[in-house]
Amino acid sequence: MPCMKGVPSAIALILTSAPGWAHHSFSMFDLQRQISLTGTVREFQFNNPHCFIQLVVETDGRPEEWSIEMGAPAHLIRQGWKHSTLRPGDKISITINPLRNGGKGGNYVAASSEGRALGVAP
């Protein structure tokens, strides 16, 4: 049987470094700025590692799709979100930290629908 001396150390290294693989820097977002969008939900992706809202916003009569990144489902559940909170066709207003490169996307800050705040735990 070959020497297994380094196996426990290798396993410990893999297990402790795995959470780092699932996360990225938020430097792509301008966290000093917030913009508000109003549009129609095309898709609500409630899955790991991050949830996303695909939002269609009318700009100068043309539809533009925005991709809004949120936290992990476990974090959102604690804030009152469910996989059924948003459905395609829902009209929402959302506040985001925009992408630094000017792209159609951003980091989720807050959202509301029909005057009701979304993701606010009771």
C-alpha positions as CSV (number, residue, x, y, z in Angstrom):
1,M,0.0,0.0,0.0
2,P,1.5,3.4,-1.0
3,C,2.3,6.0,1.6
4,M,-0.8,8.0,2.5
5,K,1.0,10.5,4.8
6,G,0.1,13.6,2.8
7,V,-3.5,12.7,2.0
8,P,-5.1,14.3,5.1
9,S,-3.3,17.5,4.4
10,A,-4.3,17.6,0.8
11,I,-8.0,16.9,1.7
12,A,-7.9,19.7,4.3
13,L,-6.4,22.1,1.8
14,I,-9.1,21.3,-0.8
15,L,-11.9,21.6,1.7
16,T,-10.8,24.9,3.1
17,S,-10.1,26.5,-0.3
18,A,-13.3,25.4,-2.0
19,P,-15.4,28.4,-0.7
20,G,-13.0,30.7,-2.5
21,W,-13.8,29.2,-5.9
22,A,-17.4,30.1,-5.6
23,H,-16.9,33.8,-4.9
24,H,-15.6,36.7,-6.9
25,S,-14.7,40.3,-6.4
26,F,-17.4,43.0,-6.5
27,S,-14.9,45.4,-8.1
28,M,-16.8,45.1,-11.4
29,F,-19.6,47.1,-9.8
30,D,-19.5,50.8,-8.9
31,L,-20.5,50.5,-5.3
32,Q,-20.5,54.3,-4.9
33,R,-23.3,54.7,-7.4
34,Q,-26.9,53.5,-7.4
35,I,-29.3,53.6,-10.3
36,S,-33.0,52.7,-10.4
37,L,-34.6,50.7,-13.2
38,T,-38.2,49.8,-13.9
39,G,-39.0,46.9,-16.1
40,T,-40.5,43.4,-16.6
41,V,-38.9,40.3,-15.2
42,R,-37.9,37.9,-18.0
43,E,-36.4,35.4,-15.7
44,F,-35.6,34.9,-12.0
45,Q,-32.7,32.5,-11.4
46,F,-32.8,31.4,-7.8
47,N,-29.8,29.1,-7.7
48,N,-26.2,28.8,-6.4
49,P,-23.8,30.4,-6.3
50,H,-25.7,33.7,-7.0
51,C,-29.2,34.5,-7.9
52,F,-30.0,36.7,-10.9
53,I,-32.8,38.8,-12.2
54,Q,-33.1,39.2,-16.0
55,L,-35.0,42.4,-16.4
56,V,-36.3,43.9,-19.6
57,V,-36.2,47.7,-19.5
58,E,-37.7,50.0,-22.2
59,T,-35.2,52.7,-23.2
60,D,-36.2,55.1,-25.9
61,G,-38.9,52.6,-27.0
62,R,-36.5,49.7,-27.3
63,P,-36.3,46.8,-24.9
64,E,-32.9,46.3,-23.2
65,E,-32.1,43.3,-21.1
66,W,-30.3,43.9,-17.8
67,S,-28.7,41.2,-15.7
68,I,-28.8,41.9,-12.0
69,E,-26.7,39.8,-9.7
70,M,-27.9,39.0,-6.2
71,G,-26.5,37.0,-3.3
72,A,-26.7,33.3,-2.7
73,P,-30.1,31.7,-2.2
74,A,-29.3,31.0,1.5
75,H,-28.7,34.7,2.1
76,L,-31.8,35.8,0.2
77,I,-34.0,33.4,2.0
78,R,-33.0,35.0,5.3
79,Q,-34.1,38.4,3.7
80,G,-37.5,37.0,2.8
81,W,-36.9,35.9,-0.8
82,K,-38.3,32.6,-2.2
83,H,-37.9,31.0,-5.6
84,S,-41.5,32.1,-6.3
85,T,-41.0,35.8,-5.3
86,L,-40.6,36.8,-8.9
87,R,-42.3,35.4,-12.0
88,P,-41.7,36.2,-15.7
89,G,-43.9,39.1,-16.6
90,D,-43.8,40.7,-13.1
91,K,-43.3,44.5,-13.2
92,I,-40.7,45.7,-10.7
93,S,-38.6,48.7,-9.8
94,I,-35.1,47.9,-8.7
95,T,-32.1,49.8,-7.4
96,I,-28.6,48.5,-8.4
97,N,-24.9,49.4,-8.2
98,P,-24.2,49.5,-12.0
99,L,-21.4,47.8,-13.8
100,R,-18.2,50.0,-14.0
101,N,-17.9,49.2,-17.7
102,G,-21.3,50.7,-18.5
103,G,-22.8,47.3,-19.4
104,K,-26.4,46.4,-18.9
105,G,-26.0,44.9,-15.4
106,G,-25.4,45.5,-11.8
107,N,-25.4,44.4,-8.2
108,Y,-28.8,44.2,-6.5
109,V,-29.5,46.7,-3.7
110,A,-33.3,46.8,-3.3
111,A,-36.5,46.1,-5.3
112,S,-40.3,46.7,-5.1
113,S,-43.4,45.6,-6.9
114,E,-46.7,47.5,-6.8
115,G,-45.4,49.7,-4.0
116,R,-44.4,46.6,-1.9
117,A,-40.8,46.1,-1.0
118,L,-39.4,42.7,-2.1
119,G,-37.0,40.7,0.0
120,V,-37.9,42.3,3.3
121,A,-38.2,39.6,6.0
122,P,-41.3,39.9,8.2
